[in-house]
Amino acid sequence: MNQPLHVLILEDSPDDAELIVLALEDGGYTPVWERVDSAQAMRLALDRQAWDIIIADHSMPHFSVPKALELLKERGNHIPLIMVSGAVGDETAARIMRAGARDFIAKSNLARLVPSLRREMNEVRAEREHRRIQAELESLRHRNELILRAIGEGVCGLDEHGRIAFINPAAAAMLGYAMNELLGQLLSNFLHIPRPSVGRGIGPLLGLQTQDMQTRDVQTTLCEGLLRRKDGSAFIVEYTATLMPERHEIISAVLVFRDISERKQNEARIQYLAHHDVLTGLANRLLLNEQLQQAISSAIRHQRIGAVLLLDIDGFKNINDTQGHQAGDTLLKKIGLRLQTCLRDEDMLARLGGDEFIIVLSEVAQAEMVSGIAQKVLDCFKQPFDLGECQVSLATSLGITLYPADAIYPDQLLRNADIAMYRAKRQGGNAYRFYTEQMNTEAIQRAA
């Protein structure tokens, strides 16, 4: 079956046009054709029909190949044009080919027409496919650009040297710069990685261990870092770094990042509340157990002693009953603040609940130092506490146990200190007592 072909013939001679059509039919085509010989007729023909090929005589009384090429360019038509003409000098033929004609064939050698036309049609199909792909890529690029502009997260692309090749408005706004101020800048001028990796290329700049990566594949990693704004302030970001490989080398990367400062603050707040007493802000039982175990391990390792002091406020229940719980809460806060003035920086103060406080003395040189600090704690209660409408005088009873001599586990030490505290309370209060095995024996006997 012959292949259909839409042919626009620019020719002033009907006979020569017929010869061209016969050559095409002999070559296996079924031409759908029209002959024109002026610019106006060519415009009308281009409006009426989509043409596969234009075959043109070099010169006609009212038209010429150069004018036809100008018309095609003016209209933006990408239709291949083959010049079929009589005697034309080499210089003229070369000039017309440079102007856009695809080939020149002498009318005396029409046997070349079909092979030339097939070659040109193949090239045209390839060019059209290329233009289609380019148009799709441009459309995709435009859509992606709109997405990048609309997306709320920061997005930037890096070249192989770690310089910013593109950046979206959200990223520029986070950093406080205009977009054009950031293009070409090294990302390392803005992004601080807490634990940068070692190596060359983009990966280490982003904190990635690229030596372990298969560079034939796209690699995406979730990281955290610190971005510095134009005004010098900084904020924490979580970012995904996608490395783009080509020929087994990382040639570029895309970063998508979000400001997680608020999330980090909330996490820190939750962590704080999990480890601290809500009323006083002192360490709670959970944090006490963690740090006491560390203190015990350190004392054993350095062959030193430490102490746990348990305080119970004498007569606190009476304050709650007579002044109310709000006054009791205020008093507990003031007790916590005053106790902190009695301690060294390395010591720890915790509230177990109610009116019980714990002091952990770490790495004490000798037991006598513990007695001195215990007496200092008792002395700090000699001054009354101001509750606004009244002043309250209090005393406290302390139970003291030493580690690692008395025990090496936090719960055992707290139990020992509790036993010693009750001994001080039974003996009149406002005193401290060191734990002894005798106290433990008596406590067991009382419980029996």
C-alpha positions in Angstrom: 0.0 0.0 0.0 1.3 3.4 -1.0 2.1 5.9 1.8 -0.1 9.0 1.8 1.9 12.2 1.6 0.6 15.8 1.8 2.8 17.9 -0.6 2.7 21.6 -1.2 4.3 22.3 -4.6 5.7 25.9 -5.3 5.9 25.8 -9.1 4.7 28.1 -11.8 4.7 25.2 -14.4 1.8 22.7 -14.1 3.7 20.2 -16.2 6.8 20.3 -13.9 4.4 19.9 -10.9 2.9 16.8 -12.6 6.4 15.3 -13.1 7.2 15.8 -9.4 3.9 14.0 -8.5 4.7 11.1 -10.9 8.2 10.7 -9.3 6.6 10.6 -5.8 4.0 8.0 -7.0 6.8 5.9 -8.6 8.5 6.1 -5.2 5.6 4.5 -3.3 3.7 7.6 -2.2 0.1 8.6 -2.7 0.4 12.4 -2.9 -2.3 14.7 -1.7 -1.0 17.9 -3.4 -1.6 21.5 -4.3 0.4 23.8 -6.6 0.8 27.5 -5.7 3.0 30.1 -7.3 2.7 33.2 -5.1 3.1 34.2 -1.4 -0.6 34.8 -1.0 -1.5 31.5 -2.5 1.0 29.8 -0.2 -0.4 31.5 2.9 -3.9 30.3 2.0 -2.6 26.8 1.4 -0.8 26.7 4.8 -4.0 27.8 6.5 -6.1 25.1 4.8 -3.9 22.1 5.2 -1.1 20.6 7.4 1.6 19.7 4.9 4.3 17.1 5.3 6.7 18.5 2.8 7.2 21.6 0.5 8.8 21.1 -2.9 9.7 24.4 -4.5 11.2 25.7 -7.8 13.9 28.2 -7.2 12.4 31.2 -9.0 9.0 31.9 -10.4 7.6 35.1 -11.9 5.9 36.2 -8.7 7.6 34.1 -6.1 10.9 32.4 -5.0 12.4 29.9 -2.6 14.0 32.6 -0.4 10.7 34.4 0.0 9.0 31.0 0.8 11.6 30.3 3.5 11.0 33.8 5.0 7.3 33.2 5.0 7.7 29.8 6.8 9.9 31.5 9.4 7.5 34.3 9.8 4.6 31.9 10.5 6.7 29.6 12.7 6.0 26.6 10.4 8.5 23.8 10.7 7.8 22.2 7.3 10.9 20.9 5.4 11.4 22.5 2.0 13.3 20.7 -0.8 14.3 22.9 -3.8 13.7 21.2 -7.2 14.9 23.5 -9.9 16.7 23.9 -13.2 20.2 25.1 -13.6 21.2 26.9 -10.4 24.8 27.9 -9.5 26.6 26.2 -6.6 26.9 29.5 -4.8 23.1 30.2 -5.1 22.3 26.6 -4.0 24.6 26.9 -1.0 23.1 30.3 0.0 19.5 28.8 -0.1 20.6 25.8 1.9 22.0 28.1 4.5 18.7 30.0 4.5 16.8 26.8 5.5 16.2 24.6 2.4 16.8 20.9 3.3 18.1 19.8 -0.1 18.6 20.8 -3.7 17.7 18.5 -6.6 18.0 19.3 -10.3 14.8 18.8 -12.3 16.9 16.6 -14.6 17.6 14.2 -11.8 14.2 13.6 -10.1 15.4 10.0 -9.2 17.0 11.7 -6.2 13.8 13.2 -5.0 12.2 10.2 -3.2 15.4 9.1 -1.3 16.0 12.8 -0.3 12.3 13.1 0.8 12.4 9.9 2.9 15.6 11.1 4.6 14.0 14.5 5.3 10.8 13.0 6.5 12.7 10.9 9.0 14.6 13.9 10.2 11.3 15.9 10.5 9.8 13.1 12.6 12.8 13.2 14.9 12.7 17.0 15.1 9.0 17.0 15.9 9.5 14.3 18.6 12.3 16.4 20.0 10.1 19.6 20.0 7.4 17.6 21.6 9.7 16.4 24.4 11.1 19.8 24.8 7.6 21.3 25.1 6.7 18.6 27.7 9.9 19.3 29.6 9.2 23.1 29.5 5.6 22.4 30.7 6.9 20.2 33.4 9.6 22.7 34.4 6.9 25.4 34.6 4.6 23.2 36.7 7.5 22.3 39.0 8.4 25.9 39.3 4.8 26.7 40.3 4.9 23.9 42.8 8.2 25.0 44.2 6.9 28.5 44.6 3.7 27.4 46.2 5.1 24.8 48.6 5.5 25.9 52.2 8.7 24.0 52.8 12.1 25.3 51.7 13.6 23.7 48.6 17.0 24.4 47.1 19.2 22.6 44.5 23.0 22.4 44.7 25.6 21.9 42.1 28.5 19.5 42.5 30.4 22.2 44.5 27.6 22.7 47.0 26.6 26.1 45.6 22.9 27.0 45.4 21.6 26.5 41.9 18.0 27.2 42.6 15.9 28.0 45.6 12.2 28.5 46.2 10.5 31.6 47.8 9.8 29.7 51.1 13.4 28.9 51.6 14.5 32.4 50.8 11.9 33.8 53.2 13.1 31.5 56.0 16.6 32.7 55.5 15.6 36.4 55.2 17.2 36.9 51.7 15.9 37.7 48.3 16.1 34.7 46.0 18.8 36.2 43.7 21.0 36.9 46.7 21.3 33.2 47.4 22.0 31.9 44.0 25.6 30.9 43.6 26.3 31.0 47.3 27.8 28.0 49.1 25.2 26.3 51.2 27.8 25.8 53.9 27.7 29.6 54.5 24.2 29.1 55.9 23.8 25.4 57.0 25.7 24.1 60.1 25.8 20.4 60.5 26.4 19.3 64.1 28.3 16.2 63.1 29.8 16.7 59.6 31.1 13.7 57.8 34.6 13.4 56.3 35.2 13.2 52.6 35.1 15.1 49.3 32.1 16.2 47.3 28.5 17.2 48.1 27.7 14.4 50.5 30.0 15.4 53.4 28.8 19.0 53.1 25.4 17.7 54.0 26.5 15.4 56.7 26.2 12.3 54.6 28.6 9.3 54.5 28.8 9.1 50.7 31.7 6.5 50.7 29.1 4.0 51.7 26.6 4.9 49.1 26.0 3.3 45.7 26.4 6.4 43.4 24.4 4.7 40.6 21.2 5.2 42.6 19.5 8.3 43.9 20.1 8.6 47.6 17.7 10.4 50.0 18.6 10.9 53.7 16.8 12.6 56.6 19.0 14.9 58.7 18.9 17.8 61.1 21.0 21.0 61.0 21.1 24.7 61.9 20.3 27.4 59.4 21.5 30.9 59.9 19.4 33.8 58.7 20.6 37.0 57.2 20.2 38.9 60.5 22.5 36.4 62.2 19.8 34.4 64.1 19.6 30.7 63.6 16.9 28.0 63.6 16.8 24.2 63.6 15.7 22.5 60.4 14.9 19.0 59.5 15.9 18.3 55.9 15.9 15.6 53.3 19.0 15.5 51.1 18.6 13.8 47.8 21.9 13.1 46.0 21.7 12.9 42.2 24.2 10.5 40.5 25.4 10.6 37.0 28.1 8.2 35.6 28.8 6.9 39.1 29.5 10.4 40.5 27.3 12.6 42.7 26.8 15.7 40.5 24.0 17.6 42.4 21.7 17.5 45.3 18.2 18.7 46.3 17.4 19.8 49.8 13.9 20.0 51.2 13.8 21.5 54.7 11.3 22.7 57.3 11.7 24.8 60.4 11.3 22.5 63.4 12.2 25.0 66.1 8.7 24.9 67.6 8.7 21.1 67.5 12.0 21.0 69.3 10.8 23.5 71.9 7.8 21.3 72.5 9.9 18.2 72.7 12.3 19.9 75.2 9.3 21.1 77.2 7.8 17.5 77.3 11.3 16.2 78.3 11.6 18.8 81.0 8.1 18.0 82.4 8.9 14.3 82.4 12.0 14.9 84.6 11.0 17.8 86.8 8.5 18.6 89.5 5.8 20.8 88.0 5.4 22.9 91.2 9.0 23.6 92.2 10.9 23.0 88.9 13.2 20.7 90.8 14.2 17.2 89.6 11.5 14.6 90.1 11.9 10.9 91.0 12.7 9.8 87.4 15.6 12.3 87.0 16.7 11.6 90.6 17.1 7.9 89.9 19.0 8.5 86.6 21.4 10.9 88.1 21.8 9.1 91.4 22.8 5.9 89.5 25.4 7.9 87.6 26.7 9.5 90.8 27.0 6.0 92.4 29.0 4.7 89.4 31.3 7.7 89.5 31.9 7.3 93.2 32.8 3.6 92.8 35.1 4.4 89.8 37.0 7.2 91.6 36.9 5.5 95.1 35.1 8.3 96.7 32.0 8.6 98.8 28.7 10.3 98.3 25.6 10.9 100.3 21.8 10.9 100.0 19.9 13.2 102.4 16.1 12.9 102.7 14.3 15.9 104.2 10.8 15.9 105.6 9.4 19.3 106.7 8.3 19.2 110.4 4.8 20.5 110.8 4.1 21.1 107.1 0.7 19.4 107.3 -0.5 22.0 109.8 0.4 24.8 107.3 -1.8 23.1 104.6 -4.7 22.7 107.1 -4.6 26.2 108.5 -3.4 28.3 105.6 -4.7 26.3 102.7 -3.1 24.4 99.9 -2.2 27.5 97.9 -0.1 28.8 100.8 1.4 25.3 101.1 2.4 25.3 97.4 4.0 28.7 97.8 5.9 27.5 100.8 7.2 24.4 99.0 8.6 26.7 96.2 10.3 28.9 98.7 11.8 25.9 100.5 13.2 24.6 97.2 14.8 28.0 96.5 16.3 28.3 99.9 17.7 24.7 99.9 19.5 25.4 96.6 21.5 28.2 98.4 22.9 25.5 100.8 24.3 23.2 98.1 27.3 23.1 95.9 27.0 23.4 92.1 27.7 19.7 91.7 25.0 18.6 94.2 21.4 17.7 93.2 18.1 18.7 94.8 14.9 16.8 94.0 11.3 16.8 95.3 9.8 13.4 95.7 6.3 14.7 96.4 4.4 16.2 99.3 7.0 17.8 101.7 9.8 15.4 101.0 13.0 16.6 99.3 16.2 14.7 98.4 19.7 16.0 98.3 22.4 14.1 96.5 26.0 15.0 97.5 28.4 13.6 94.9 32.0 12.7 95.4 32.5 13.9 99.0 36.1 13.8 100.2 35.1 12.6 103.8 32.0 11.9 105.8 32.6 14.9 108.0 31.7 17.1 105.1 28.3 15.5 104.9 27.6 16.5 108.5 28.6 20.1 107.7 26.2 20.3 104.8 23.5 18.7 106.8 23.9 21.3 109.6 23.9 24.0 106.9 20.5 22.7 105.7 19.1 22.7 109.2 20.4 26.3 109.7 18.7 27.6 106.6 15.3 26.8 108.2 16.1 29.2 111.2 14.8 32.2 109.2 11.0 32.2 108.8 9.4 32.0 105.4 7.4 35.0 104.2 4.0 34.0 102.8 2.8 37.6 102.3 0.0 37.7 104.9 2.1 35.9 107.5 5.5 34.4 108.2 6.0 30.8 108.9 8.7 29.2 111.0 9.7 25.6 110.1 12.2 22.9 110.9 13.2 19.8 109.1 14.3 16.3 109.9 17.1 14.7 107.7 18.0 11.1 107.1 21.4 10.5 105.6 22.9 7.4 104.0 26.3 7.1 102.3 27.2 5.4 99.1 28.7 3.0 98.1 29.2 2.0 101.8 25.5 1.6 102.7 24.1 0.6 99.3 24.9 0.9 95.6 21.3 1.0 94.2 19.1 4.2 94.2 16.0 2.5 95.8 18.1 1.0 98.6 19.7 4.4 99.4 16.3 6.1 99.4 14.9 3.5 101.8 17.9 3.9 104.0 17.6 7.6 104.1 13.9 7.3 104.9 14.6 5.0 107.9 17.2 7.5 109.2 14.9 10.5 108.7 12.2 8.9 110.8 14.7 8.2 113.5 15.5 11.9 113.5 11.8 12.8 113.6 11.1 10.4 116.5 13.9 12.0 118.4 12.3 15.4 118.3 13.0 16.6 114.8 15.1 19.5 113.6 18.0 17.2 113.4 19.8 14.8 111.1 20.7 11.1 111.6 23.0 8.8 109.6 21.7 5.5 108.6 23.0 2.4 110.4 22.4 -1.3 110.1 20.9 -1.2 113.6 18.2 1.2 112.3 17.4 -1.2 109.5 17.1 -4.1 112.0 14.8 -2.1 114.3 12.7 -1.0 111.3 12.2 -4.7 110.3 11.3 -5.6 113.8 8.7 -2.8 114.0 7.2 -4.0 110.7 7.0 -7.6 111.8 
